[in-house]
């Protein structure tokens, strides 16, 4: 008993010491784990920051509290800002109020820029906007806004803005457009004079001509006409790019307008051996506001293409449908169709399908580009469906309500 009483304190002391050692070991392991985790996090953060900084485009991340938490070096240069001045600032309460953030303010809210146009927008997906900034210095940016979600969830934690400086490209476009405009204007006068001279000869105002001479003159007259058409298309494309392609909206009976356009093209269709029909809607359509001269270019171009690329014996149906808020026109043909891999380029400048170039060597490739811009200028949409060897369907819509301004979008606002 005496021995137990003697060694008990020793055993208790040893137990306490051992427990202390275990606790210290646990703390050591815990802090090592924490330090390791912090090092991993720091390494990942450094990697992410270096990756963002290495981008040639500007990148800004705004969290759900509307605060800027990431700004890369390119953004500092493009927007003439310093990260230290902007990180953590509220984009509405602070950024929008400070004059030194003028360029940044216009990027975050495109409606404040000198001008902007939405190139692409879809619900809860990316938005691409072209922004022209004139103050403090003129720049053109292509800004892509991407909503960012928590991994594996529908919880939006913020959005990322990617900023690309396209000022040089736009300047080159302006130079090219100016050159085309000057060249086309210089061509227009002599071509008109040639047309007038050939017309006088064909009408025998200057004396009789033989049948063979008349055939040759007619070919020259037709070729000259095609050159005049090409010059007109080049001028229209240049005006579109320069923002000078104005519209004059007039309240017009849409059905009567379509009947007139289709009837004027029936002779061309008959000569090509193609049947052309206009399918009108059962319900009446009240007069709506649109630019009849500009829209005529669209309809004539789409039907003319359908006639050109439909073989003899084929058929073209021009169908008009009425929805509550817009009118939809469908031009369906039984022609050669468009290769699937080329559909995405259909409305770009100077594009012509591989198969149609073999069928029709003539053509500028500007008609659909001009048509797309005219329809979008009416706040409408244009698209196509096609299957090579079976035919194509071109669609466009025109709003019934008289909201006749070019399409404009809104910037990403506060995250909710």
Secondary structure in CASP SS format (residue, H / E / C, confidence):
PFRMAT SS
TARGET T0000
AUTHOR 0000-0000-0000
METHOD secondary structure of the structure
MODEL  1
X C 1.00
X H 1.00
X H 1.00
X H 1.00
X H 1.00
X H 1.00
X H 1.00
X H 1.00
X H 1.00
X H 1.00
X H 1.00
X H 1.00
X H 1.00
X H 1.00
X H 1.00
X H 1.00
X H 1.00
X H 1.00
X H 1.00
X H 1.00
X H 1.00
X H 1.00
X H 1.00
X H 1.00
X H 1.00
X H 1.00
X H 1.00
X H 1.00
X H 1.00
X H 1.00
X H 1.00
X H 1.00
X H 1.00
X H 1.00
X H 1.00
X H 1.00
X H 1.00
X H 1.00
X H 1.00
X H 1.00
X H 1.00
X H 1.00
X H 1.00
X H 1.00
X H 1.00
X H 1.00
X H 1.00
X H 1.00
X H 1.00
X H 1.00
X H 1.00
X H 1.00
X H 1.00
X C 1.00
X C 1.00
X C 1.00
X C 1.00
X E 1.00
X E 1.00
X E 1.00
X E 1.00
X E 1.00
X E 1.00
X C 1.00
X C 1.00
X C 1.00
X E 1.00
X E 1.00
X E 1.00
X E 1.00
X E 1.00
X C 1.00
X H 1.00
X H 1.00
X H 1.00
X H 1.00
X H 1.00
X H 1.00
X H 1.00
X C 1.00
X C 1.00
X C 1.00
X H 1.00
X H 1.00
X H 1.00
X H 1.00
X C 1.00
X C 1.00
X C 1.00
X E 1.00
X C 1.00
X C 1.00
X C 1.00
X C 1.00
X H 1.00
X H 1.00
X H 1.00
X C 1.00
X H 1.00
X H 1.00
X H 1.00
X H 1.00
X H 1.00
X H 1.00
X H 1.00
X H 1.00
X H 1.00
X H 1.00
X C 1.00
X H 1.00
X H 1.00
X H 1.00
X C 1.00
X C 1.00
X E 1.00
X E 1.00
X E 1.00
X E 1.00
X E 1.00
X E 1.00
X E 1.00
X C 1.00
X C 1.00
X C 1.00
X C 1.00
X C 1.00
X E 1.00
X E 1.00
X E 1.00
X E 1.00
X E 1.00
X E 1.00
X E 1.00
X C 1.00
X C 1.00
X C 1.00
X C 1.00
X C 1.00
X E 1.00
X E 1.00
X E 1.00
X E 1.00
X E 1.00
X E 1.00
X E 1.00
X E 1.00
X E 1.00
X E 1.00
X E 1.00
X C 1.00
X C 1.00
X C 1.00
X C 1.00
X C 1.00
X C 1.00
X E 1.00
X E 1.00
X E 1.00
X E 1.00
X E 1.00
X E 1.00
X E 1.00
X E 1.00
X E 1.00
X E 1.00
X C 1.00
X H 1.00
X H 1.00
X H 1.00
X H 1.00
X H 1.00
X H 1.00
X H 1.00
X H 1.00
X H 1.00
X H 1.00
X H 1.00
X H 1.00
X H 1.00
X H 1.00
X H 1.00
X H 1.00
X H 1.00
X H 1.00
X H 1.00
X H 1.00
X H 1.00
X H 1.00
X H 1.00
X H 1.00
X H 1.00
X H 1.00
X H 1.00
X H 1.00
X H 1.00
X H 1.00
X H 1.00
X H 1.00
X H 1.00
X H 1.00
X H 1.00
X H 1.00
X C 1.00
X C 1.00
X C 1.00
X C 1.00
X C 1.00
X C 1.00
X C 1.00
X C 1.00
X H 1.00
X H 1.00
X H 1.00
X H 1.00
X H 1.00
X H 1.00
X H 1.00
X H 1.00
X H 1.00
X H 1.00
X H 1.00
X H 1.00
X H 1.00
X H 1.00
X H 1.00
X H 1.00
X H 1.00
X H 1.00
X H 1.00
X H 1.00
X H 1.00
X H 1.00
X H 1.00
X H 1.00
X H 1.00
X H 1.00
X H 1.00
X H 1.00
X H 1.00
X H 1.00
X H 1.00
X H 1.00
X C 1.00
X C 1.00
X C 1.00
X C 1.00
X C 1.00
X C 1.00
X C 1.00
X E 1.00
X E 1.00
X E 1.00
X C 1.00
X H 1.00
X H 1.00
X H 1.00
X H 1.00
X H 1.00
X H 1.00
X H 1.00
X H 1.00
X H 1.00
X H 1.00
X H 1.00
X H 1.00
X H 1.00
X H 1.00
X H 1.00
X H 1.00
X H 1.00
X H 1.00
X C 1.00
X C 1.00
X C 1.00
X E 1.00
X E 1.00
X E 1.00
X E 1.00
X E 1.00
X C 1.00
X C 1.00
X C 1.00
X C 1.00
X C 1.00
X C 1.00
X C 1.00
X C 1.00
X E 1.00
X E 1.00
X E 1.00
X C 1.00
X H 1.00
X H 1.00
X H 1.00
X H 1.00
X H 1.00
X H 1.00
X H 1.00
X H 1.00
X H 1.00
X H 1.00
X H 1.00
X H 1.00
X H 1.00
X H 1.00
X H 1.00
X H 1.00
X H 1.00
X C 1.00
X C 1.00
X C 1.00
X C 1.00
X C 1.00
X C 1.00
X E 1.00
X E 1.00
X E 1.00
X E 1.00
X E 1.00
X E 1.00
X E 1.00
X E 1.00
X C 1.00
X C 1.00
X C 1.00
X E 1.00
X E 1.00
X E 1.00
X E 1.00
X E 1.00
X E 1.00
X E 1.00
X E 1.00
X C 1.00
X C 1.00
X C 1.00
X C 1.00
X C 1.00
X C 1.00
X H 1.00
X H 1.00
X H 1.00
X H 1.00
X H 1.00
X H 1.00
X C 1.00
X C 1.00
X C 1.00
X C 1.00
X C 1.00
X C 1.00
X C 1.00
X C 1.00
X H 1.00
X H 1.00
X H 1.00
X H 1.00
X H 1.00
X H 1.00
X C 1.00
X C 1.00
X C 1.00
X C 1.00
X C 1.00
X C 1.00
X C 1.00
X H 1.00
X H 1.00
X H 1.00
X H 1.00
X H 1.00
X H 1.00
X H 1.00
X H 1.00
X H 1.00
X H 1.00
X H 1.00
X C 1.00
X C 1.00
X C 1.00
X C 1.00
X E 1.00
X E 1.00
X E 1.00
X E 1.00
X E 1.00
X E 1.00
X C 1.00
X C 1.00
X C 1.00
X E 1.00
X E 1.00
X E 1.00
X E 1.00
X E 1.00
X E 1.00
X E 1.00
X E 1.00
X E 1.00
X C 1.00
X C 1.00
X C 1.00
X C 1.00
X C 1.00
X C 1.00
X C 1.00
X C 1.00
X C 1.00
X C 1.00
X C 1.00
X C 1.00
X C 1.00
X C 1.00
X C 1.00
X C 1.00
X C 1.00
END
